[in-house]
Amino acid sequence: MKITANIITLNEEKNIEEVIKSVQTVCDEVLVVDSLSSDKTCQIAESLGAKVIKQEYLGDGPQKAFGAPFAKNEWILSIDADERLDLNAIEEIKKLDLENTTYDAFSFARKTYVGKNFIKLWYPDRVARLYNKRRCGYSTAKGHAKVQTQNICDLEADMLHYSYDDYAHMIRTTEKFIKRGAVLAYEDGKRANVFDPFIHGVGALFKALILKGGAFHGINGWNVAVISAFSSYMKYALMLEMQRNEK
């Protein structure tokens, strides 16, 4: 099919082969936008027929946007190195009439795993990843890793997301995202008050355990709920700290 896969990478030698083979089932071109990896990511990608473009990391959204002009096709499938197309996604994509569709983009339901554990409370976690670059695309603003259109068709198809090796890995990664989220919010002019850490932390816990049913998903539901609550709490706590350091 006339679709270009766009994969952003940084030291993804353990993932790059599987994700490229996954997208090659529906894409006739694979682009890898690499953030100056120090491992064998680029060599492996090129050996599998991918075109590698090196670019210092700009942020998730801008990095995805950077690769679009290099694609030979109008339709781009944006996918991360730790993601794979499920069999139902491959079949759904093959059925699409992309030349005549009126939609700007198509979304997938994302199934996220911690190790071998499927995290039910995060499902379906809809993400628009197949899009027409002449109609829409990713914002070049930092922190905006979403395709900028409302004209999206939701496919009955899954994207598999092997996000964390285990809960220890999840905690380490969450710490990085807490800091990044706090800095981006602060730079966007957002400010926190003394009640925000508590309000957002408790709110995240309630949403995960009650509204999304995590309390009934066993230990995985509780683990993810507590980590999510901690993440929300600390984001606003760090924003408060930055505000106090202003003075």
Contacts in CASP RR format, 6 or more apart in sequence:
PFRMAT RR
TARGET T0000
AUTHOR 0000-0000-0000
METHOD contacts of the structure
MODEL  1
MKITANIITLNEEKNIEEVIKSVQTVCDEVLVVDSLSSDKTCQIAESLGA
KVIKQEYLGDGPQKAFGAPFAKNEWILSIDADERLDLNAIEEIKKLDLEN
TTYDAFSFARKTYVGKNFIKLWYPDRVARLYNKRRCGYSTAKGHAKVQTQ
NICDLEADMLHYSYDDYAHMIRTTEKFIKRGAVLAYEDGKRANVFDPFIH
GVGALFKALILKGGAFHGINGWNVAVISAFSSYMKYALMLEMQRNEK
1 26 0 8 1.000
1 27 0 8 1.000
1 28 0 8 1.000
1 93 0 8 1.000
1 94 0 8 1.000
1 98 0 8 1.000
2 28 0 8 1.000
2 73 0 8 1.000
2 74 0 8 1.000
2 75 0 8 1.000
2 98 0 8 1.000
3 26 0 8 1.000
3 27 0 8 1.000
3 28 0 8 1.000
3 29 0 8 1.000
3 73 0 8 1.000
3 75 0 8 1.000
3 76 0 8 1.000
3 77 0 8 1.000
3 93 0 8 1.000
3 98 0 8 1.000
3 130 0 8 1.000
4 27 0 8 1.000
4 28 0 8 1.000
4 29 0 8 1.000
4 30 0 8 1.000
4 31 0 8 1.000
4 71 0 8 1.000
4 72 0 8 1.000
4 73 0 8 1.000
4 75 0 8 1.000
4 76 0 8 1.000
4 77 0 8 1.000
5 20 0 8 1.000
5 23 0 8 1.000
5 24 0 8 1.000
5 27 0 8 1.000
5 29 0 8 1.000
5 30 0 8 1.000
5 31 0 8 1.000
5 76 0 8 1.000
5 77 0 8 1.000
5 78 0 8 1.000
5 79 0 8 1.000
6 31 0 8 1.000
6 33 0 8 1.000
6 64 0 8 1.000
6 67 0 8 1.000
6 68 0 8 1.000
6 71 0 8 1.000
6 76 0 8 1.000
6 77 0 8 1.000
6 78 0 8 1.000
6 79 0 8 1.000
7 16 0 8 1.000
7 19 0 8 1.000
7 20 0 8 1.000
7 23 0 8 1.000
7 30 0 8 1.000
7 31 0 8 1.000
7 32 0 8 1.000
7 33 0 8 1.000
7 45 0 8 1.000
7 50 0 8 1.000
7 79 0 8 1.000
7 80 0 8 1.000
7 81 0 8 1.000
8 32 0 8 1.000
8 33 0 8 1.000
8 34 0 8 1.000
8 35 0 8 1.000
8 60 0 8 1.000
8 63 0 8 1.000
8 64 0 8 1.000
8 80 0 8 1.000
8 81 0 8 1.000
9 16 0 8 1.000
9 32 0 8 1.000
9 33 0 8 1.000
9 34 0 8 1.000
9 35 0 8 1.000
9 37 0 8 1.000
9 41 0 8 1.000
9 45 0 8 1.000
9 81 0 8 1.000
10 34 0 8 1.000
10 35 0 8 1.000
10 36 0 8 1.000
10 37 0 8 1.000
10 41 0 8 1.000
10 57 0 8 1.000
11 37 0 8 1.000
11 38 0 8 1.000
11 39 0 8 1.000
11 41 0 8 1.000
12 19 0 8 1.000
12 37 0 8 1.000
12 39 0 8 1.000
12 41 0 8 1.000
12 81 0 8 1.000
12 82 0 8 1.000
13 37 0 8 1.000
13 39 0 8 1.000
13 40 0 8 1.000
13 41 0 8 1.000
13 44 0 8 1.000
15 81 0 8 1.000
15 82 0 8 1.000
15 162 0 8 1.000
16 32 0 8 1.000
16 41 0 8 1.000
16 44 0 8 1.000
16 45 0 8 1.000
16 48 0 8 1.000
16 81 0 8 1.000
17 44 0 8 1.000
17 48 0 8 1.000
18 84 0 8 1.000
19 79 0 8 1.000
19 80 0 8 1.000
19 81 0 8 1.000
19 82 0 8 1.000
19 83 0 8 1.000
19 84 0 8 1.000
20 30 0 8 1.000
20 32 0 8 1.000
20 45 0 8 1.000
20 48 0 8 1.000
20 49 0 8 1.000
20 50 0 8 1.000
21 48 0 8 1.000
22 79 0 8 1.000
22 84 0 8 1.000
22 85 0 8 1.000
23 30 0 8 1.000
23 77 0 8 1.000
23 79 0 8 1.000
23 85 0 8 1.000
24 30 0 8 1.000
24 48 0 8 1.000
25 85 0 8 1.000
25 90 0 8 1.000
26 77 0 8 1.000
26 85 0 8 1.000
26 90 0 8 1.000
26 93 0 8 1.000
26 94 0 8 1.000
27 77 0 8 1.000
28 73 0 8 1.000
29 51 0 8 1.000
29 71 0 8 1.000
29 72 0 8 1.000
29 73 0 8 1.000
30 45 0 8 1.000
30 48 0 8 1.000
30 49 0 8 1.000
30 50 0 8 1.000
30 51 0 8 1.000
31 50 0 8 1.000
31 51 0 8 1.000
31 52 0 8 1.000
31 53 0 8 1.000
31 67 0 8 1.000
31 70 0 8 1.000
31 71 0 8 1.000
32 41 0 8 1.000
32 42 0 8 1.000
32 45 0 8 1.000
32 50 0 8 1.000
32 51 0 8 1.000
32 52 0 8 1.000
32 53 0 8 1.000
33 53 0 8 1.000
33 55 0 8 1.000
33 63 0 8 1.000
33 64 0 8 1.000
33 66 0 8 1.000
33 67 0 8 1.000
34 41 0 8 1.000
34 42 0 8 1.000
34 45 0 8 1.000
34 52 0 8 1.000
34 53 0 8 1.000
34 54 0 8 1.000
34 55 0 8 1.000
35 55 0 8 1.000
35 56 0 8 1.000
35 57 0 8 1.000
35 63 0 8 1.000
36 54 0 8 1.000
36 56 0 8 1.000
36 57 0 8 1.000
42 52 0 8 1.000
42 54 0 8 1.000
45 52 0 8 1.000
46 52 0 8 1.000
51 70 0 8 1.000
53 66 0 8 1.000
53 67 0 8 1.000
53 70 0 8 1.000
55 63 0 8 1.000
55 66 0 8 1.000
55 67 0 8 1.000
57 63 0 8 1.000
58 66 0 8 1.000
58 140 0 8 1.000
58 142 0 8 1.000
59 142 0 8 1.000
59 143 0 8 1.000
59 145 0 8 1.000
60 143 0 8 1.000
60 145 0 8 1.000
61 138 0 8 1.000
61 139 0 8 1.000
61 140 0 8 1.000
61 141 0 8 1.000
61 142 0 8 1.000
61 143 0 8 1.000
61 144 0 8 1.000
61 145 0 8 1.000
61 146 0 8 1.000
62 138 0 8 1.000
62 139 0 8 1.000
62 140 0 8 1.000
62 141 0 8 1.000
62 142 0 8 1.000
64 78 0 8 1.000
64 138 0 8 1.000
64 145 0 8 1.000
65 137 0 8 1.000
65 138 0 8 1.000
65 139 0 8 1.000
65 140 0 8 1.000
68 76 0 8 1.000
68 133 0 8 1.000
68 137 0 8 1.000
68 138 0 8 1.000
71 133 0 8 1.000
74 132 0 8 1.000
74 133 0 8 1.000
74 134 0 8 1.000
75 98 0 8 1.000
75 130 0 8 1.000
75 131 0 8 1.000
75 132 0 8 1.000
75 133 0 8 1.000
76 130 0 8 1.000
76 131 0 8 1.000
76 132 0 8 1.000
76 133 0 8 1.000
77 93 0 8 1.000
77 129 0 8 1.000
77 130 0 8 1.000
78 129 0 8 1.000
78 130 0 8 1.000
78 131 0 8 1.000
78 138 0 8 1.000
78 147 0 8 1.000
79 85 0 8 1.000
79 129 0 8 1.000
79 159 0 8 1.000
80 161 0 8 1.000
82 161 0 8 1.000
82 162 0 8 1.000
82 163 0 8 1.000
83 110 0 8 1.000
83 159 0 8 1.000
83 160 0 8 1.000
83 161 0 8 1.000
83 162 0 8 1.000
84 159 0 8 1.000
84 160 0 8 1.000
84 162 0 8 1.000
85 93 0 8 1.000
85 159 0 8 1.000
85 160 0 8 1.000
86 111 0 8 1.000
86 157 0 8 1.000
86 158 0 8 1.000
86 159 0 8 1.000
86 160 0 8 1.000
88 156 0 8 1.000
88 157 0 8 1.000
88 158 0 8 1.000
89 108 0 8 1.000
89 155 0 8 1.000
89 157 0 8 1.000
89 158 0 8 1.000
89 159 0 8 1.000
91 157 0 8 1.000
92 155 0 8 1.000
92 156 0 8 1.000
92 157 0 8 1.000
93 106 0 8 1.000
93 130 0 8 1.000
93 155 0 8 1.000
93 157 0 8 1.000
96 106 0 8 1.000
98 132 0 8 1.000
101 153 0 8 1.000
102 151 0 8 1.000
103 151 0 8 1.000
103 152 0 8 1.000
103 153 0 8 1.000
104 131 0 8 1.000
104 132 0 8 1.000
104 135 0 8 1.000
104 136 0 8 1.000
104 147 0 8 1.000
104 149 0 8 1.000
104 151 0 8 1.000
104 152 0 8 1.000
105 128 0 8 1.000
105 129 0 8 1.000
105 130 0 8 1.000
105 131 0 8 1.000
105 132 0 8 1.000
105 135 0 8 1.000
105 136 0 8 1.000
105 147 0 8 1.000
105 149 0 8 1.000
105 151 0 8 1.000
105 152 0 8 1.000
105 153 0 8 1.000
106 128 0 8 1.000
106 129 0 8 1.000
106 130 0 8 1.000
106 131 0 8 1.000
106 152 0 8 1.000
106 153 0 8 1.000
106 154 0 8 1.000
106 155 0 8 1.000
107 126 0 8 1.000
107 127 0 8 1.000
107 128 0 8 1.000
107 129 0 8 1.000
107 152 0 8 1.000
107 153 0 8 1.000
107 154 0 8 1.000
107 155 0 8 1.000
108 126 0 8 1.000
108 127 0 8 1.000
108 129 0 8 1.000
108 130 0 8 1.000
108 155 0 8 1.000
108 157 0 8 1.000
108 158 0 8 1.000
108 159 0 8 1.000
109 123 0 8 1.000
109 124 0 8 1.000
109 125 0 8 1.000
109 126 0 8 1.000
109 154 0 8 1.000
109 156 0 8 1.000
109 157 0 8 1.000
109 158 0 8 1.000
109 159 0 8 1.000
110 122 0 8 1.000
110 123 0 8 1.000
110 124 0 8 1.000
110 125 0 8 1.000
110 126 0 8 1.000
110 127 0 8 1.000
110 158 0 8 1.000
110 159 0 8 1.000
110 160 0 8 1.000
110 161 0 8 1.000
111 118 0 8 1.000
111 123 0 8 1.000
111 125 0 8 1.000
111 158 0 8 1.000
111 159 0 8 1.000
111 160 0 8 1.000
111 161 0 8 1.000
112 118 0 8 1.000
112 119 0 8 1.000
112 122 0 8 1.000
112 123 0 8 1.000
112 125 0 8 1.000
112 161 0 8 1.000
112 163 0 8 1.000
113 119 0 8 1.000
113 160 0 8 1.000
113 161 0 8 1.000
113 162 0 8 1.000
113 163 0 8 1.000
113 164 0 8 1.000
114 163 0 8 1.000
114 164 0 8 1.000
114 166 0 8 1.000
114 167 0 8 1.000
114 169 0 8 1.000
114 170 0 8 1.000
114 220 0 8 1.000
114 223 0 8 1.000
114 224 0 8 1.000
115 162 0 8 1.000
115 164 0 8 1.000
115 165 0 8 1.000
115 166 0 8 1.000
117 220 0 8 1.000
119 217 0 8 1.000
119 220 0 8 1.000
119 221 0 8 1.000
119 224 0 8 1.000
120 214 0 8 1.000
120 217 0 8 1.000
120 220 0 8 1.000
120 221 0 8 1.000
121 208 0 8 1.000
121 212 0 8 1.000
121 213 0 8 1.000
121 214 0 8 1.000
121 217 0 8 1.000
121 221 0 8 1.000
121 224 0 8 1.000
121 225 0 8 1.000
122 224 0 8 1.000
125 161 0 8 1.000
126 154 0 8 1.000
127 159 0 8 1.000
128 146 0 8 1.000
128 147 0 8 1.000
128 149 0 8 1.000
128 152 0 8 1.000
129 147 0 8 1.000
129 159 0 8 1.000
131 137 0 8 1.000
131 147 0 8 1.000
131 149 0 8 1.000
135 149 0 8 1.000
135 151 0 8 1.000
136 147 0 8 1.000
136 148 0 8 1.000
136 149 0 8 1.000
136 151 0 8 1.000
137 147 0 8 1.000
137 148 0 8 1.000
137 149 0 8 1.000
138 144 0 8 1.000
138 145 0 8 1.000
138 146 0 8 1.000
138 147 0 8 1.000
138 148 0 8 1.000
139 146 0 8 1.000
139 148 0 8 1.000
142 184 0 8 1.000
142 187 0 8 1.000
143 184 0 8 1.000
163 170 0 8 1.000
163 173 0 8 1.000
164 170 0 8 1.000
164 173 0 8 1.000
167 223 0 8 1.000
167 227 0 8 1.000
170 227 0 8 1.000
171 227 0 8 1.000
174 227 0 8 1.000
174 230 0 8 1.000
174 231 0 8 1.000
177 231 0 8 1.000
178 231 0 8 1.000
178 234 0 8 1.000
178 235 0 8 1.000
178 238 0 8 1.000
179 238 0 8 1.000
181 235 0 8 1.000
182 234 0 8 1.000
182 235 0 8 1.000
182 236 0 8 1.000
182 238 0 8 1.000
182 239 0 8 1.000
182 242 0 8 1.000
183 242 0 8 1.000
185 235 0 8 1.000
185 239 0 8 1.000
186 239 0 8 1.000
186 242 0 8 1.000
186 243 0 8 1.000
190 239 0 8 1.000
191 239 0 8 1.000
191 243 0 8 1.000
192 236 0 8 1.000
192 239 0 8 1.000
192 240 0 8 1.000
192 243 0 8 1.000
193 240 0 8 1.000
194 240 0 8 1.000
196 236 0 8 1.000
196 239 0 8 1.000
196 240 0 8 1.000
197 233 0 8 1.000
197 234 0 8 1.000
197 236 0 8 1.000
197 237 0 8 1.000
197 240 0 8 1.000
198 233 0 8 1.000
200 232 0 8 1.000
200 233 0 8 1.000
200 235 0 8 1.000
200 236 0 8 1.000
201 229 0 8 1.000
201 230 0 8 1.000
201 232 0 8 1.000
201 233 0 8 1.000
201 236 0 8 1.000
202 229 0 8 1.000
203 229 0 8 1.000
203 232 0 8 1.000
204 225 0 8 1.000
204 228 0 8 1.000
204 229 0 8 1.000
204 231 0 8 1.000
204 232 0 8 1.000
204 233 0 8 1.000
205 225 0 8 1.000
205 226 0 8 1.000
205 228 0 8 1.000
205 229 0 8 1.000
208 214 0 8 1.000
208 221 0 8 1.000
208 224 0 8 1.000
208 225 0 8 1.000
208 228 0 8 1.000
208 229 0 8 1.000
209 215 0 8 1.000
209 221 0 8 1.000
209 222 0 8 1.000
209 225 0 8 1.000
213 221 0 8 1.000
214 221 0 8 1.000
214 222 0 8 1.000
214 224 0 8 1.000
214 225 0 8 1.000
215 221 0 8 1.000
215 222 0 8 1.000
215 225 0 8 1.000
END
